[in-house]
Each structure stands twice: as C-alpha cells, then as structure tokens.
Amino acid sequence: MNDPTSGVTHLDIDAKESTFLDSSELILNMGPQHPATHGVLRVILKLDGEKVLGLECVIGYLHRGVEKIAENRTYAMFNPYVDRMDYVAAVSNGLGYCEAVEKLLNVEAPPRAKYIRVILTELNRIASHQLWLGTHALDIGAMTPLFYTFRDREEILKIFEKYCGARLTTHAFRIGGCLYETYDGFEQDVRNFLDFFTPKIDEYEELLTTNRIWVQRTRDVGVISGKDCIALGVTGPVLRASGVKWDLRKAQPYAAYKDFDFEIPVGTKGDTYDRYLVRMAEMRQSMRIIRQAVDGLPSGPIMAKVPKVLKPPVGEIYHSIEAPKGELGYFIVSDGSTQPYRVRVRPPSFVNLQALDLMCKGQLVADVVAVIGTLDIVLGEVDR
Amino acid sequence: MVGSLKRRFGSGLEALTYLGQNYLQSDAALLPELLQNLRDEEQFDYCVDITALHYPQRERPFDVIWILYSFPKNERIRVKAQYADGAAVPSAVKLWTTANWLEREVFDMFGIRFEGHPDLKRILLPDGWKGHPLRKDYGILQQDQAWVQINLGIESGQ
C-alpha cells in the first residue's frame, strides 16, 4: 500500500478517510420530464441504496402568473383563466371563483343555477378521480384501469361538451349563475350516465381492490397521520384517508350542498391503499349527490340580476370549496374598480405536495412514484 | 374570543367583520404572540393560507395576511398586519409546518422576508431571477431579460 508506484492508495480499505466507495448516499434527480411526475415536477432524492432519506421538490416550471394576470383583467374576463389551473377539474375552479365574486358583489345565484352547478361539479369530481385512478394505477404497473377509466370519463366529457361546448376547460359558470340553460335531454343524459357508471366502479374495484400486487404496492406506503395532515395543511381525500372526517361540503356548505344527503368516506391508516378506497367511495357518493340533484332540479331563472359592469364594493373575501384535490380557496380584494386589486388562489395541490417529503421518508424509490400518484397533484395548479 | 384577545393584547388589535367573515387587524409588534395564542388557546390548528397585499403609496406598503381555520370550532379567521418594505415578518413555520412553502411563495412574489424561516428561497421563479412580480410596480409584461437571455438563449420571452 505504501508502494508509490502501485497507484491504488485511495482504495485502501483500512484507511480512515472516506472514499467514494464508502459513500452509500446518492443524490438522484427525478424529472422534470418524467412520466410518473404527472407533469413537470422535479424531485431531488437523497438515497441510501434504495431507501429515501429525504427529498426536495423543485416546482415552478408551469408558472404563468395567474394571480398577476387577474390584477389586469376585469372580474368576468378572469373567469376562463381559473379553468387552466387544475385543468382536470376546471368546473370546480370556476365554481369557487364565481361564488367568491358573487359573495363580494352580495348577489346569490338562483336555486336552479346552484343545482346545475352541483351536478356539473360532481360530474367533474368523478372525472378527476377517474383520471387519477387511471394514471396512478399505470404508475404502479397496472395498465388496464387506464383504458377503463378513460373510456368511462369520455361519457362525462360528452355531457360537458353538449352543455357548454368545451370538454376540459369548460368555463361553464358565470358570475351570478350559469350562462347556458340545460339542453334538451340533459337530465336523461345524466341519468343514463349514472346507470352506466354504477357497474363500472365495481369493475374498477374488481380489478384492484383485492388484487395482491396492488395491495402490496399500496398498503403501508406513504403513511401520514391525521395530525401531520393538519399541521401540513393537507386537505381533501388525503386528509380523510388519515381519519379526519372533514369535507367543506358538509363543514361549511356552499352552492346547494346542504340540500343533499351524502356521507364523507374516511380511512383509518392514512396509507396509499386507504386513499384509494376513499376516492373510490367518493365517486359513489358523488353519484348519490348527482342523482338527488337531477331528481330535485328546480325550475326558474339561471342567472341572478348582475350589472353588466361588475364593480364590487371595496372589501375582501375568502371563499373556499371542496375541489377534488382538497380545499380550493380564493382570496379576492376589491378596490371598487372593475378589476380586482388582488386575487390569491389557495391551491390544494401546492399545499398537499409539501407533504411528499414526509410521506416518502424511509420508503423505497419505487414508492415515491406511488406517493406522487396518490397525492393527486396537478402541476398546472401547483405552479399557477 | 375577541374579549379575551382584547384583554391580552390591548388596543393594538381591532376585530372587524366584513360580509360575515371575521378578521383581526393587528399591530405588527403583537404578531408572534398573537399567532401563538390563536393556535394554542383558540384552537386555530390549521393554517389555510399566508399571503400579502402591496399598497405602494402607503408608508408601510405591505399587508401580510394569515388565514386560519379551527377544526374543533369550524371557524375561520384572518389576521392582518402592516409591514414596511424590508421589514422582517416573524415566520410561522414553528406553529404550522405548512407555512414553509406558503412563506416562500410570499417571499418569491413580494420580496417579504420571514425571520426564522428554515430555508427562505424562491419557489416558483428561478433562483437567479430579479424582481418580485406581484408588487404593483412590476409590469405585467416585465421580466428579467438578462436571466432569459443567459439561461434560455433567446432574445426575449415575449
């Protein structure tokens, strides 16, 4: 070893100095272009072998400055922009924004408009959960659910298309109510969808719920306690899967939700499998709500009396709704002019993503993919 | 609740309601204790959001806003305090872990410093970016041309 010509002194295994062979920590970069990150999310992983010691999320690749744009548009002009945040649940975004501005203007949408809003929002929740299920299962290695969910999601998008002409970024609602009356046969279409979809959820569950590979890949993976969820501000199905029975539709009802009878599904362990079960149960509850709403759809106007030029009085409002991903809030400040002084969006995906570090610590690299999937983030909303 | 807060914090605190929503206008000096008190005594265990407002003509141009929610009481409250440009706002990360990213975003967008934050750096914009876009004096078309030219290799992002 002391022979100066050997040239291998740095491989002396008895040496006290650490060498590159001793080091078991590895920094691994994942993304931003990675099929399992559901968009452009970059995760820097610190690994010990296959075990995750910690990670850091790098976000902002899709930042478009939505909040800045809002300050330079009128209230009505900003409405379509919100659809581009969480683009798989555009209807929910629109509902939250319209209701926030309505509160600021002190107007209330008519009952019929509220019911139409509930029907479309809940359809959108199902569509969002379907997309989540398909992609999440694909990440974990089950390819078939993707085709099933996309096939069935198509039926919802067809209803959206017939209602307002758009499939994804719908811009379905206006401040004060809805612009479009339901088309002839709308109620029948919705009922047909419910009848069509009821056996389909059972089909998804047959594929996955008792599937041994699925259970092994999701049980005890990415566990988070209810207490940690609250400290981290995590909301939505992730919070409920950790055993906290909290849903804004029940806690602080908005739109017409207090008229409907539905349950809040909760989990017990807060692992990836529980979150899967909670979202599956939520789809069933959404169908219950839609059926009640279609059956009780009142007649009457769909638009409240709203001035052509919207000038809310000076003041501020925070309004939040239960979006498919969690609490989606709008904090709007008016200075009495036609343009908002400030619109702050409280995005559920952004806040939930912060929990990734905690949920992945001590897990395997392959589980990071499962946890990103189970958080159900949309990068358009994380980055805004 | 307002009574006990008033007794404890005195005249620096004003409790207001607009459109049925409660908010507290507070002196900046009261802030760390007020938030601590709201979490521990008044059970506001969930920090919904932290954000800011910019009023460039004011002497203390920034309003920092904490939106809190209490699970046991099913109640929301907003806390508002004014800060001068460059003033250090007490970080709430020790009270609510969620404040970490929310404060980073406020720093990124407004350039407000949070004292006691474990890792205050930009979150949505690139690290080397100059300027804070949600300040009112930042134009909607404005961007850091030098950054764009160096890092993207193009003349302009417009």
Interface residues (C-beta under 8 A of the other chain):
Chain A: I59 G60 H63 G65 E67 K68 I69 E71 N72 K103 L104 N106 D228 I230 A231 L232 G233 V234 V244 W246 A251 Q252 G315 E316 I317 Y318 S320 E327 G329 F331 V333 Y341 R342 R344 R346 F350 V351 Q354 D383 R384
Chain B: Y18 L19 Q21 D45 Y46 C47 V48 D49 T51 L53 I65 I67 F71 N74 R76 R78 W96 T97 T98 N100 W101 L102 E105 M109 R122 I123 L124 L125 P126 P133 L134 Y138 I140
